[in-house]
Amino acid sequence: MPLAPCPICQKPVPPRPENTSQPFCSRRCRAVDLGRWLGEEYRVPDRQAEQQEDELPSDGETRRHDA
């Protein structure tokens, strides 16, 4: 069975008993990934925000709020 590639450096990743950093090949690649999350290079989409944006009126429309 071929080894899966590391998501950071693409090197083969040894299985978990041999590698405590899995799914990364090393602690370094694991730290690089964490740094990317903390630096907001990765983002999880916010479905609620997308739905709210879809409900906003277009530029030509105005919203009326009757009290």
N, C-alpha and C positions, 0 to 999 in steps of 0.2 A: 504494500500500500504506500503510495507516495506521500511525503510529508507536506502538510499545508504550508503556504508561504506566510512569513511574518507580514502583518498589514503595514508596517513601517518601512522595513528595508528589503522585503521580499526574499529573505534567506529562508531555507527550510526550517520548520519549527519541530524540535523533538517532542515526543509525546509527554504528557504530564508527569509520569513518574520520574523522568529524567530532567524535566524542565519546570520549575515552579513559576516561571513567568508566562506560561502559556495563556493566551494564544500568541504571545510575542516570543521572539527568539532569545531575548535577554532582558535584564533589568533596565538597561539603557533604553531599549525600544519601548518598554513599558512606561518609563518616565517621560519619554518624548510624547507618547500618546496622551498621558495625563496633562502634560504641559499644553498640548493643543486644545484639550477640553477647557482647561482653566483660562487659556488665552482666547477663548470663544471662536477658535477656528472651526470647530465642529458645532453644529446646532441641531437640536431636535425640533422638528416643525411643531408649531402650536396650532392645532386644528381649530380651536375656538377663535383665535385671532383671525385666521383665514376666513372663517364664516362671518365674523363681524365685519371684515373689510368688504365682503361680497354684499352685505346688506346696506352699506353706506350709499347715499345717493351719488349719482355721477355729477360731474362739474356743473352741468347745465340745470340740474334739479335743485330745488331748495326744499328743506324739510319744514313742515308746519307742525307746531306743537300747540294745540288748543288747550287752555287751562280751564 
